[in-house]
Amino acid sequence: MNKKMLEILACPIDKHFPLEIFESNSKDQTVLEGAIYCTKCSRFYPIIEEIPIMLPDELRDKNQDIEFLKRNQFLLPEKITKQASPWHL
């Protein structure tokens, strides 16, 4: 995901803008893996293989999100790995 995209993204749940971005793997202006975080509703949205997965809760794959959190638990802040919605470690 190009970091410039963050300028146009809003949380799909509460439409909050701006969102925070946390990178676990990046190159230049591209985030290869990381998370987007909404400070209003405390939801995180994973960035996997440069693609931000910003779906409402009912369409999210819980197993994929938990695996993402486990894989990045030491690279992402605790507010995502231990406290974020819709689930956390």
N, C-alpha and C positions, 0 to 999 in steps of 0.2 A: 504494500500500500504506500503510495506516495504521501509523504507527510502533509503536503498541501491539501489533500482531501479532507483533512481535519477541519479546515475552514468552512466546509459545506455540510458536514455531518451533524446530525442532531439525534438524541436518544429516541428510538422508535416507541418507547413507552410513554414518556412524559414530554417529549419534544424539547428537552433542555439543550441549550447551547451556550457556551462551548463545552466540549468534552475533553477529558485528559487522555493522553496517550502514554503508555509505558512500553518500552522496547526491550525484548529479551534477545533479539537478534536483528541487526539492521546493517545496511550498507548504504553509505551516502545519504540520500534523501528518501530511501525506501526502507520501510519496516517489513522485514521478512517474517518475523513472528513477534507477537506482543499482545497487548490488550488495550482496549478503549474503555474508559470508565466514566460513568455519569455521576457527578457529585450530588445531584438532586435525589435520585432514587437508589443510588449505590449499586447499580447493575454494571457488570462487566461484559464486554463483547470481545471474544478472541480474534486475533489476527493470525491466520494460519496460511502459510505459503503465500504471503502478500495479500490475502483476501480478508477484509473485515467481515465477520459473520454477525450481522446486526439484525437478529430475528426476535420477534416477541417470544415470551417465555414458552407459550404452548407449542411453538414450532422448533424449539431448540432441542438438540440432542444432548441429554444430560450426560451420557457416557462419554461423548466426545469432549464436553466441557470439563468434566472431572479429570479425564486423562490429560487435557491441556494444562489444567491447574497443577497436577502432580508433576508434569514434565517441567514446569516453569516456577515451581514454588519457591525456589531460592533466587529467582531473577525478578519476580514481580513483588510489589509491596504487599504487606499483610492485609491492607484494606481490601485487596482483591482476593488473595488466597484464603484468608480466614474469615472475612466478614461480608463479602459481596453477595448480591442477589443474582440470579434466583437460587444459586447454591454455591457452596464453598467447601474447602477441605475441613 
